[in-house]
Amino acid sequence: METTIHKIEVEQAKKSKINQVDFDNLSFGDVFTDHMMVCDFRNGVWETPKIIPYQPITLEPSARVFHYGQAIFEGMKAYKDDQDKVWLFRPEDNFKRLNTSCVRMAMPEVPEGYFFEGLKTLLQLEDAWIKPGLGNSLYLRPFVIASQAGIIASPATEYKFMIICSPAQAYYGGEVRVKIAEKYSRAADGGFGFAKAAGNYAGQFYPTQLAQKEGFQQVVWTDANTHEYIEEAGTMNVFVRIDDTLYTSPTGDRILDGVTRKSVITLAKDQGITVVERPVKVAELIDAQRTGALKEMFGSGTAAVISPISGFGYKGEKYELPKLESSYASRLKKQLTDIQYNAAEDRYGWRYGV
Ligand SMILES: *Cc1c(COP(=O)(O)O)cnc(C)c1O
């Protein structure tokens, strides 16, 4: 990590909006805190970031982001323990992935000092927005967009790196039934599925709407060539438990390297669960479901942590998963959140005190 402390200019909001917020009835990503960070890239350099009151930004209608989708983001959370201390979880990985995404979209990489100082300064200012208690958190959304005016189809020379913050509650997805993709694809070899690029999400909305009309909540994407191997969900990596082994697809061009995914793999292995990273065939899932060997499927990602999948559909057939008393999903979720909220020892050095 960079040691230089970048002093960030702060313009404080005159009045906080916090009293207008019902923290017991938050819907994900709807409410934003009092401040945001803005950092402009001009003349080949990132200028000193500023923290200003949360407000709309002004861009030319011709700004590249609107036309060519040069836009990437990150998703992370700040947690408060019962001593009111604030923690991040493996933020170094989010920082690295932000820049991996930037490089793939021909955008300038963000300096590490700006990322961390921006986060820390924001978290100090927004401390009252971070509620203690398992499930409560402040969702942090760093993002970079091409702000330069002009509709020539080439990389911009001006960008904005911003961080906005949204209070979040435990996310109960309810029953998640997934449709395994047969026709549409999310990513291809040589593409940018591994990047948190805005366009990856826009491209999923339509096939997901179609799946929702059939009674599924989400799509599990398959390989674009054969649609025979499962890959990941829209914003989550996917795990499958067959007998007592966990399987998950290897990361690569097409699959996002989730921080939750790799944490789940480490936690599972350390308690003696066999974890195999290899492509998983839809046919295997169906066979295992028929013999009863398919015990669990779940998604992993920062927003929901771990989201159990109750059934899947493929080629017109629907398959149900058993309801388990004690699942790997619930066990791993508890272990992971205990580390995140400083309620358990962190043998891995994952927690990052703010
Ligand atoms: C963000 C994301 C994930 C989960 O990553 P985490 O680092 O665990 O939050 C998985 N898949 C996709 C496509 C994502 O965008």
The ligand as an SDF file (V2000), in Angstrom:
LIG
                    3D

 15 15  0  0  0  0  0  0  0  0999 V2000
  -19.6190   -8.1310   -8.1560 C   0  0  0  0  0  0  0  0  0  0  0  0
  -19.8730   -9.4390   -8.8290 C   0  0  0  0  0  0  0  0  0  0  0  0
  -19.7050  -10.6690   -8.1840 C   0  0  0  0  0  0  0  0  0  0  0  0
  -19.3770  -10.7750   -6.7190 C   0  0  0  0  0  0  0  0  0  0  0  0
  -18.1660  -10.2200   -6.3600 O   0  0  0  0  0  0  0  0  0  0  0  0
  -17.8550   -9.8690   -4.8360 P   0  0  0  0  0  0  0  0  0  0  0  0
  -16.4810   -9.3280   -4.8740 O   0  0  0  0  0  0  0  0  0  0  0  0
  -17.9660  -11.1290   -4.0790 O   0  0  0  0  0  0  0  0  0  0  0  0
  -18.8830   -8.8720   -4.4140 O   0  0  0  0  0  0  0  0  0  0  0  0
  -19.8700  -11.8280   -8.9170 C   0  0  0  0  0  0  0  0  0  0  0  0
  -20.2090  -11.7940  -10.2200 N   0  0  0  0  0  0  0  0  0  0  0  0
  -20.4070  -10.6330  -10.8700 C   0  0  0  0  0  0  0  0  0  0  0  0
  -20.7560  -10.6600  -12.2950 C   0  0  0  0  0  0  0  0  0  0  0  0
  -20.2530   -9.4220  -10.1910 C   0  0  0  0  0  0  0  0  0  0  0  0
  -20.4610   -8.2790  -10.8270 O   0  0  0  0  0  0  0  0  0  0  0  0
  1  2  1  0
  2  3  1  0
  2 14  2  0
  3  4  1  0
  3 10  2  0
  4  5  1  0
  5  6  1  0
  6  7  2  0
  6  8  1  0
  6  9  1  0
 10 11  1  0
 11 12  2  0
 12 13  1  0
 12 14  1  0
 14 15  1  0
M  END
$$$$
